[in-house]
Amino acid sequence: MVVPGITSKPRSDSEWDDRIDKVAEGFADKFSHLSIGKIIDTRDAVVPSSHGGGRDMTIIKNNTIWDGHCPEAADTIIIVDDVLTTGAHFKAWKEFILENCPNVNKVIGVFWALHT
């Protein structure tokens, strides 16, 4: 299962940016054996890390919500996100998913950048 990384705003926010979801959807489209699961989201809007927001894993994890769905057939989840700086967001989401979904054994990350 491909899971889009979440942004500093929840999907329900009028200023939410869907670019990570679109990249994850494109990734899943290229590999027919993968499904996409928007199983995590942001609880409350926060200042983005790129603009001085925090990278504390506990705070990130506590601001992540679960949609209640665990992939039955997937033992590996691929999180797609836009950039890897310190890894705090990925590590928090990985822990969160592993704690909430006992079927999942591995969570790996795929990171992309607009410019190199």
N, C-alpha and C positions, 0 to 999 in steps of 0.2 A: 504494500500500500504506500502511495505517495501522499505525504502530508505537507501542505504549505506552512512555512514558518509564519508566525503571526506578527502583526505590526504593533505600533504604539497606540493604535486606536482599534476598538472592536469593530467587527464587520457591520454592526448596526449603526455606527457613527456616520453622519453625513459626509465627513471628511476622510473616511476610510479609503485607502489606496489599494486597489485590487491587483496590482502588478505581480505580487508574489503568487497569488492564487492562479493567475493566468500562466505564469511560468510552470507551476506545478501541473496544471491541466495540460499544457503542451508536452511536458515530460511524460505524463501518463498516456497521452495520445500516441506518442512515438513507440511505446512499449505496450502492446496489447494485453500482456499478462499482468499489468499493474493497474490497480484501481486508484482513484483519488479519494481521500477522506479528509474533510475539513473538520477534524475531530477535536481540535483545540482552537481557542480564541482568547482574546484579551478581555479581561473583566472590566477594567476601567482605563480610560485614555490616560496616557502618561507622556512626559517629554521624551521624544526619541533619543536613543543613545547617541546618535550622530549629532544631536544638538545639545549635548550636555546631560542627558538623562542617565539614570543609574544603570549599573551592570551587576548589581548584587543578585546572586542566584536565588536567594530566599525570597526576595521581593518579586523577582520575575516569576518564580514558581507560584507564589501566592496570588499573582495577578493573572494567572492562566486558568481558564475554565475548560471543562471537559464536556463534550456533547453527549456523553453516556454510551457511545458506540465503540465497541471493541471489534476489530476485524477478526472474524472467526478463523479464516483460513490463512491469515498472514502471521508468520512468526518474525518477520522483519519489516520494519517501517523505515522509509526514507523521508527525511525532512528536507525540503527544498527551501533555501533561504537566500537572501540577496548578497550577503557578505559575511565573512567570518573575521572578527576583529580580535576579541579576547576569548570567544567561545562560550561566554557566560549564558547567553540566551539558548544556544543549542544544548548545553549541558543541563540547564534547568528544564527545558522541554523534554529532553531525553529521560531524565529522572521522573518527570511528571507522567509521561506516557508509560514507562515501565511500572510505576506504582499503580496506575489505573487500569492497566490492561495485562492481565496475567498470561495471556496467550503469546504475547510478544517477547521474543528472546533478545532481539537486536534492534537498535535504532542507529541508523547511520545518517550522515549529513551530506548533502550536495549543495555547494555554494556557488553562486554566479555573481559576476560583476559586469556592469555596463561598460566600464573602461578598465584597462590594465595599466 
